[in-house]
């Protein structure tokens, strides 16, 4: 007899549904930021911030990173810090041209 997936990972289908709905709301926010262009200089930065939140939700819930140990979380944090630094340097270069 096959066990239910939520029994193995401790996440209920309701949690997955709530996270999925949050991702849909954040998708709508990303589209709104791209279409409205209220502040041209910060629209890309806003879209990147929303994308970061969406990636965090996917990593935590769908990839079960919240259940992993400190070493793996630390390595992910180091990689994200390096990526953030590279993207930040690119933004500084573009903004001050």
TORPA-4810 file (N, C-alpha, C, O; in nm, 3 decimals):
<nodes>
NODE_1_0.083_-0.118_0.000_0.000_0.000_0.000_0.088_0.125_0.000_0.182_0.135_0.079_X
NODE_2_0.058_0.216_-0.086_0.138_0.337_-0.104_0.100_0.442_0.000_-0.018_0.466_0.026_X
NODE_3_0.203_0.504_0.060_0.178_0.610_0.158_0.149_0.741_0.085_0.192_0.764_-0.027_X
NODE_4_0.074_0.824_0.154_0.043_0.956_0.100_0.169_1.042_0.101_0.250_1.032_0.192_X
NODE_5_0.185_1.127_-0.001_0.304_1.211_-0.013_0.318_1.306_0.105_0.429_1.332_0.152_X
NODE_6_0.205_1.359_0.155_0.211_1.454_0.265_0.258_1.389_0.394_0.309_1.458_0.483_X
NODE_7_0.243_1.257_0.407_0.293_1.188_0.525_0.445_1.182_0.525_0.507_1.189_0.631_X
NODE_8_0.506_1.169_0.408_0.652_1.163_0.399_0.716_1.298_0.428_0.820_1.303_0.495_X
NODE_9_0.659_1.405_0.381_0.723_1.536_0.389_0.657_1.630_0.490_0.709_1.739_0.512_X
NODE_10_0.549_1.592_0.549_0.486_1.674_0.651_0.420_1.800_0.599_0.397_1.893_0.676_X
NODE_11_0.387_1.805_0.471_0.322_1.921_0.412_0.187_1.876_0.357_0.179_1.780_0.280_X
NODE_12_0.083_1.946_0.398_-0.051_1.907_0.354_-0.080_1.964_0.215_-0.019_2.062_0.173_X
NODE_13_-0.173_1.902_0.146_-0.212_1.957_0.015_-0.268_2.099_0.026_-0.256_2.177_-0.069_X
NODE_14_-0.328_2.133_0.139_-0.377_2.269_0.160_-0.264_2.371_0.161_-0.279_2.483_0.112_X
NODE_15_-0.150_2.332_0.218_-0.034_2.420_0.219_0.017_2.442_0.078_0.049_2.555_0.040_X
NODE_16_0.024_2.335_0.000_0.067_2.349_-0.139_-0.028_2.439_-0.217_0.015_2.520_-0.299_X
NODE_17_-0.157_2.426_-0.191_-0.256_2.510_-0.259_-0.238_2.657_-0.221_-0.246_2.745_-0.306_X
NODE_18_-0.215_2.683_-0.092_-0.196_2.821_-0.046_-0.069_2.881_-0.107_-0.070_2.998_-0.148_X
NODE_19_0.037_2.805_-0.114_0.161_2.855_-0.174_0.140_2.880_-0.323_0.189_2.980_-0.376_X
NODE_20_0.070_2.792_-0.389_0.041_2.810_-0.532_-0.041_2.937_-0.555_-0.014_3.012_-0.649_X
NODE_21_-0.140_2.961_-0.470_-0.219_3.083_-0.484_-0.134_3.208_-0.458_-0.151_3.309_-0.526_X
NODE_22_-0.043_3.200_-0.361_0.050_3.312_-0.339_0.137_3.336_-0.460_0.164_3.451_-0.497_X
NODE_23_0.182_3.229_-0.523_0.263_3.244_-0.643_0.185_3.309_-0.756_0.239_3.388_-0.833_X
NODE_24_0.057_3.275_-0.767_-0.027_3.339_-0.870_-0.046_3.488_-0.842_-0.043_3.569_-0.934_X
NODE_25_-0.065_3.525_-0.715_-0.079_3.665_-0.678_0.051_3.740_-0.709_0.048_3.852_-0.761_X
NODE_26_0.164_3.678_-0.676_0.292_3.742_-0.704_0.318_3.752_-0.854_0.382_3.848_-0.899_X
NODE_27_0.270_3.656_-0.931_0.280_3.665_-1.077_0.202_3.786_-1.127_0.250_3.860_-1.213_X
NODE_28_0.081_3.805_-1.074_0.002_3.922_-1.113_0.072_4.052_-1.073_0.068_4.150_-1.147_X
NODE_29_0.138_4.051_-0.957_0.212_4.170_-0.914_0.330_4.197_-1.007_0.359_4.313_-1.037_X
NODE_30_0.397_4.093_-1.051_0.509_4.109_-1.144_0.461_4.168_-1.276_0.525_4.258_-1.331_X
NODE_31_0.350_4.119_-1.325_0.294_4.171_-1.450_0.252_4.317_-1.433_0.272_4.399_-1.523_X
NODE_32_0.193_4.349_-1.318_0.150_4.486_-1.292_0.270_4.581_-1.286_0.264_4.691_-1.340_X
NODE_33_0.377_4.538_-1.221_0.498_4.622_-1.213_0.555_4.644_-1.353_0.601_4.754_-1.384_X
NODE_34_0.553_4.542_-1.435_0.609_4.554_-1.570_0.521_4.643_-1.659_0.573_4.719_-1.741_X
NODE_35_0.391_4.632_-1.644_0.300_4.710_-1.731_0.286_4.855_-1.686_0.281_4.944_-1.771_X
NODE_36_0.281_4.879_-1.556_0.254_5.015_-1.508_0.373_5.107_-1.522_0.358_5.224_-1.558_X
NODE_37_0.491_5.056_-1.495_0.615_5.136_-1.504_0.601_5.269_-1.432_0.627_5.375_-1.489_X
NODE_38_0.559_5.264_-1.305_0.542_5.386_-1.227_0.674_5.460_-1.211_0.682_5.581_-1.234_X
NODE_39_0.775_5.389_-1.172_0.909_5.447_-1.161_1.000_5.366_-1.252_1.044_5.257_-1.215_X
NODE_40_1.028_5.420_-1.368_1.106_5.345_-1.467_1.238_5.294_-1.410_1.281_5.183_-1.443_X
NODE_41_1.299_5.372_-1.328_1.430_5.335_-1.277_1.424_5.216_-1.181_1.519_5.139_-1.170_X
NODE_42_1.310_5.202_-1.111_1.299_5.098_-1.010_1.204_4.985_-1.048_1.180_4.895_-0.967_X
NODE_43_1.150_4.986_-1.169_1.056_4.881_-1.208_1.125_4.745_-1.219_1.069_4.643_-1.179_X
NODE_44_1.246_4.744_-1.272_1.321_4.618_-1.281_1.359_4.569_-1.142_1.353_4.449_-1.114_X
NODE_45_1.397_4.660_-1.056_1.432_4.624_-0.919_1.311_4.567_-0.846_1.325_4.470_-0.771_X
NODE_46_1.195_4.626_-0.866_1.072_4.573_-0.805_1.037_4.435_-0.857_0.999_4.346_-0.781_X
NODE_47_1.051_4.417_-0.988_1.024_4.285_-1.046_1.122_4.181_-0.995_1.084_4.066_-0.972_X
NODE_48_1.248_4.220_-0.976_1.348_4.127_-0.922_1.317_4.091_-0.776_1.338_3.977_-0.735_X
NODE_49_1.268_4.187_-0.700_1.233_4.160_-0.561_1.116_4.062_-0.553_1.117_3.969_-0.471_X
NODE_50_1.016_4.082_-0.637_0.902_3.991_-0.639_0.947_3.852_-0.684_0.902_3.752_-0.629_X
NODE_51_1.034_3.845_-0.783_1.086_3.717_-0.831_1.165_3.646_-0.722_1.163_3.523_-0.714_X
NODE_52_1.234_3.721_-0.639_1.309_3.661_-0.529_1.216_3.598_-0.426_1.244_3.490_-0.374_X
NODE_53_1.106_3.665_-0.398_1.008_3.608_-0.305_0.948_3.481_-0.363_0.930_3.381_-0.292_X
NODE_54_0.916_3.484_-0.492_0.861_3.364_-0.556_0.960_3.248_-0.554_0.922_3.134_-0.527_X
NODE_55_1.086_3.277_-0.580_1.189_3.173_-0.576_1.204_3.117_-0.435_1.223_2.997_-0.418_X
NODE_56_1.194_3.204_-0.335_1.202_3.158_-0.197_1.089_3.064_-0.161_1.110_2.965_-0.092_X
NODE_57_0.968_3.095_-0.206_0.855_3.006_-0.181_0.874_2.870_-0.248_0.848_2.767_-0.187_X
NODE_58_0.919_2.872_-0.371_0.942_2.746_-0.443_1.050_2.663_-0.374_1.034_2.542_-0.355_X
NODE_59_1.160_2.729_-0.337_1.268_2.657_-0.269_1.224_2.600_-0.135_1.256_2.485_-0.103_X
NODE_60_1.150_2.678_-0.058_1.112_2.634_0.076_1.008_2.523_0.074_1.022_2.425_0.147_X
NODE_61_0.906_2.537_-0.009_0.795_2.443_-0.001_0.801_2.331_-0.105_0.789_2.214_-0.071_X
NODE_62_0.820_2.366_-0.231_0.815_2.264_-0.335_0.945_2.183_-0.343_0.943_2.066_-0.382_X
NODE_63_1.057_2.246_-0.307_1.185_2.173_-0.308_1.226_2.129_-0.168_1.334_2.072_-0.149_X
NODE_64_1.141_2.155_-0.069_1.158_2.109_0.069_1.289_2.154_0.133_1.349_2.081_0.211_X
NODE_65_1.332_2.273_0.100_1.456_2.324_0.159_1.438_2.357_0.307_1.534_2.355_0.382_X
NODE_66_1.316_2.386_0.348_1.293_2.417_0.488_1.318_2.297_0.578_1.333_2.313_0.699_X
NODE_67_1.323_2.178_0.523_1.348_2.057_0.600_1.494_2.014_0.598_1.530_1.915_0.662_X
NODE_68_1.579_2.086_0.527_1.719_2.047_0.513_1.803_2.102_0.628_1.757_2.181_0.710_X
NODE_69_1.928_2.056_0.632_2.018_2.097_0.739_2.079_2.234_0.717_2.057_2.298_0.614_X
NODE_70_2.155_2.280_0.818_2.214_2.413_0.812_2.321_2.425_0.705_2.335_2.532_0.644_X
NODE_71_2.396_2.318_0.679_2.503_2.326_0.579_2.446_2.358_0.441_2.497_2.447_0.373_X
NODE_72_2.343_2.287_0.399_2.284_2.311_0.266_2.222_2.449_0.258_2.233_2.517_0.156_X
NODE_73_2.156_2.492_0.366_2.098_2.627_0.367_2.209_2.733_0.360_2.193_2.836_0.295_X
NODE_74_2.319_2.708_0.429_2.431_2.802_0.425_2.494_2.811_0.287_2.528_2.920_0.241_X
NODE_75_2.509_2.697_0.221_2.565_2.698_0.086_2.472_2.771_-0.011_2.519_2.844_-0.099_X
NODE_76_2.342_2.753_0.005_2.247_2.827_-0.079_2.255_2.976_-0.051_2.250_3.056_-0.144_X
NODE_77_2.268_3.013_0.076_2.279_3.155_0.111_2.406_3.215_0.050_2.403_3.328_0.002_X
NODE_78_2.516_3.141_0.053_2.640_3.191_-0.006_2.625_3.211_-0.157_2.669_3.313_-0.211_X
NODE_79_2.562_3.117_-0.225_2.541_3.129_-0.369_2.448_3.246_-0.401_2.472_3.320_-0.497_X
NODE_80_2.343_3.263_-0.320_2.251_3.375_-0.343_2.318_3.509_-0.315_2.290_3.608_-0.383_X
NODE_81_2.405_3.514_-0.215_2.478_3.637_-0.187_2.568_3.674_-0.305_2.574_3.790_-0.345_X
NODE_82_2.639_3.575_-0.361_2.725_3.602_-0.475_2.644_3.649_-0.596_2.684_3.742_-0.665_X
NODE_83_2.530_3.585_-0.621_2.444_3.625_-0.732_2.390_3.766_-0.711_2.385_3.845_-0.806_X
NODE_84_2.350_3.797_-0.588_2.299_3.930_-0.557_2.407_4.036_-0.578_2.380_4.144_-0.630_X
NODE_85_2.529_4.005_-0.537_2.640_4.099_-0.556_2.666_4.125_-0.704_2.687_4.239_-0.744_X
NODE_86_2.663_4.021_-0.786_2.686_4.039_-0.929_2.574_4.120_-0.995_2.600_4.209_-1.076_X
NODE_87_2.451_4.090_-0.958_2.339_4.165_-1.014_2.343_4.309_-0.966_2.316_4.402_-1.042_X
NODE_88_2.378_4.329_-0.838_2.389_4.464_-0.784_2.495_4.546_-0.855_2.473_4.663_-0.885_X
NODE_89_2.610_4.485_-0.883_2.715_4.557_-0.956_2.670_4.592_-1.097_2.707_4.696_-1.150_X
NODE_90_2.591_4.506_-1.158_2.539_4.535_-1.292_2.443_4.653_-1.287_2.450_4.741_-1.373_X
NODE_91_2.353_4.656_-1.186_2.262_4.769_-1.173_2.336_4.899_-1.151_2.301_5.001_-1.210_X
NODE_92_2.439_4.898_-1.067_2.518_5.020_-1.041_2.581_5.069_-1.171_2.581_5.189_-1.198_X
NODE_93_2.634_4.978_-1.250_2.696_5.016_-1.376_2.594_5.079_-1.470_2.624_5.180_-1.534_X
NODE_94_2.477_5.022_-1.480_2.374_5.073_-1.571_2.319_5.205_-1.522_2.296_5.296_-1.602_X
NODE_95_2.297_5.219_-1.389_2.236_5.342_-1.337_2.327_5.463_-1.350_2.279_5.575_-1.367_X
NODE_96_2.456_5.444_-1.342_2.547_5.558_-1.343_2.620_5.578_-1.476_2.731_5.632_-1.478_X
NODE_97_2.561_5.538_-1.583_2.619_5.562_-1.716_2.581_5.698_-1.764_2.619_5.737_-1.874_X
</nodes>
